[in-house]
Amino acid sequence: MCIRWVFEQGDCVIVKSFNDKRMRENLDIFGWELTEEDRRKISGLPESRGTFDFFVHESGPFKTAEEFWDGEIVAGQSTDQIAVRLDPTSLQ
């Protein structure tokens, strides 16, 4: 139901599952719509953003963002690599 709600908002969700049953359920968002009451109830839920706050907390496994971040990906690194690969002039 939540994935359908996001779809109706015009956004996308990246789901992570390796369970066949759940993957099929995640695709079962087409061919039906939420009711107005469903939309109203979901829209009334407290909003929460997906961040690393789950891991970084004074009582969590990492106390600071610096402890959490391993430095493996540098800002812009993967974007630059993709841009070079997709640049048609680089194929000449």
Phi, psi and omega in degrees: 000320181293320179296320177298318180299314179298317178302315180293337177281350181086013179256180177232155178236137173257108181266150180235110176206142174247006180272120183306315182298314180293323178297319177294318178297322180296332179276350184274053180249358183259157177085007177204164179227155174290151175281164176301321179295318177300313180300316181297316181295316181294317180296336180276353179290148177299139182276142178219133179264142177283108178224180179276009180302335178298323182268326183261108181196155182301334178253006182268184181291335178237129183274334181225162177297327179296322177293323182288318187283126181265356178077006183297319180249125179266143182310128178084348184300305184290326178298316180297319181295319179293317181300321179293319180292327182270351180287113183296336179288339180284349180272352183278000000 
